[in-house]
């Protein structure tokens, strides 16, 4: 984890799954998939903005990167006017030898409690693993 001048922090972690990229991708890219493990609820509005709801609070984001079965990146609104926007990137990589898929998370935000952030991601990934059986 690195601290940046603008006050944002970059958290990077990899999690192993015994599931294919094709099986995992809908859980990181679709509103219904993300609502099962990443947020309390997720909706997409008419402008194709993703609305992530955590603890009753709405957070709007744009999907700025999308590669089928491989990568998604969400940049959160309210941070674009700043040169250092908050984002979450989820990248799927397959290891041919072990038949495992790795979900690489990059969480770039102003959350500065590393331990709390690690616990949060561990909990969310645990939920995702229970859903996909991996």
C-alpha positions in Angstrom: 0.0 0.0 0.0 1.3 3.4 -0.9 0.4 6.9 0.4 0.0 9.7 -2.1 0.3 13.4 -1.8 -3.3 14.1 -2.6 -4.4 12.1 0.5 -5.5 9.0 -1.4 -4.2 5.5 -0.7 -3.8 2.5 -3.0 -4.7 -0.9 -1.7 -3.8 -3.8 -3.9 -4.5 -7.5 -3.1 -4.9 -10.7 -5.0 -7.4 -13.5 -4.1 -7.3 -17.0 -5.6 -10.5 -18.6 -6.8 -11.2 -22.2 -8.1 -13.5 -20.9 -10.7 -13.1 -19.7 -14.3 -12.7 -16.1 -15.4 -15.9 -16.6 -17.4 -17.8 -17.7 -14.3 -16.4 -14.9 -12.1 -16.7 -12.0 -14.5 -20.5 -11.3 -14.1 -19.9 -11.0 -10.3 -17.4 -8.1 -10.9 -19.1 -6.4 -13.9 -22.9 -6.6 -13.6 -25.1 -4.7 -11.2 -26.8 -7.9 -10.0 -23.5 -9.7 -9.5 -21.9 -6.8 -7.6 -25.0 -6.5 -5.4 -24.5 -10.1 -4.2 -21.1 -9.4 -2.5 -19.6 -5.9 -3.1 -22.4 -3.5 -2.1 -25.8 -3.6 -0.3 -27.4 -2.9 -3.7 -26.2 -1.8 -7.1 -28.4 -0.1 -9.8 -27.6 1.3 -13.3 -29.3 4.5 -14.2 -30.3 5.8 -17.7 -26.9 7.4 -18.2 -25.3 4.0 -17.6 -23.9 5.2 -14.2 -23.5 2.5 -11.6 -25.2 3.5 -8.3 -23.5 1.6 -5.4 -25.4 1.6 -2.1 -23.6 1.0 1.1 -25.4 1.6 4.5 -28.1 3.5 2.7 -25.7 5.9 1.1 -25.6 6.2 -2.7 -22.3 6.4 -4.5 -22.3 7.0 -8.3 -19.6 5.6 -10.5 -18.8 5.2 -14.2 -17.4 2.0 -15.6 -14.3 3.5 -17.3 -12.7 0.3 -18.3 -14.2 -3.0 -19.4 -12.5 -6.0 -21.0 -14.8 -9.1 -21.2 -13.8 -11.8 -18.7 -10.8 -9.8 -17.7 -11.1 -6.3 -16.3 -13.5 -3.6 -14.9 -12.7 -0.3 -13.4 -15.2 2.0 -11.7 -14.3 5.7 -11.1 -16.5 7.3 -8.4 -18.3 10.6 -9.0 -17.4 13.6 -6.9 -13.8 12.8 -7.4 -13.4 13.5 -11.2 -12.9 17.2 -10.8 -9.9 16.4 -8.7 -6.9 15.0 -10.7 -6.8 12.0 -8.4 -10.2 10.3 -8.5 -11.2 7.4 -6.3 -11.6 4.1 -8.2 -11.9 0.4 -7.8 -10.3 -1.9 -10.4 -11.0 -5.6 -10.6 -8.8 -7.7 -12.8 -9.1 -11.5 -13.5 -6.0 -13.5 -14.3 -5.8 -17.2 -14.9 -3.0 -19.5 -14.0 -2.9 -22.3 -16.6 -0.8 -24.6 -14.4 -3.0 -24.5 -11.3 -6.3 -23.9 -13.1 -6.9 -21.1 -10.6 -8.2 -17.6 -11.3 -6.8 -14.7 -9.4 -8.9 -11.6 -8.7 -6.6 -8.6 -8.4 -8.2 -5.7 -6.5 -6.9 -2.1 -6.7 -8.8 0.2 -4.4 -7.7 3.8 -4.7 -9.5 5.9 -2.2 -9.1 8.3 0.8 -9.7 5.4 3.3 -6.6 5.6 5.3 -7.1 2.7 7.8 -5.2 -0.1 6.1 -6.4 -2.7 8.6 -10.0 -1.8 8.3 -9.7 -1.8 4.5 -8.0 -5.2 4.5 -10.7 -6.6 6.8 -13.4 -5.1 4.5 -12.0 -6.7 1.4 -11.4 -10.1 3.1 -15.0 -10.1 4.2 -16.3 -9.2 0.8 -14.1 -11.8 -0.9 -15.2 -14.5 1.6 -18.8 -13.8 0.6 -17.9 -14.0 -3.1 -16.1 -17.3 -2.6 -19.2 -18.7 -0.8 -21.4 -17.6 -3.8 -19.2 -19.1 -6.5 -18.0 -22.1 -4.5 -14.4 -21.2 -5.2 
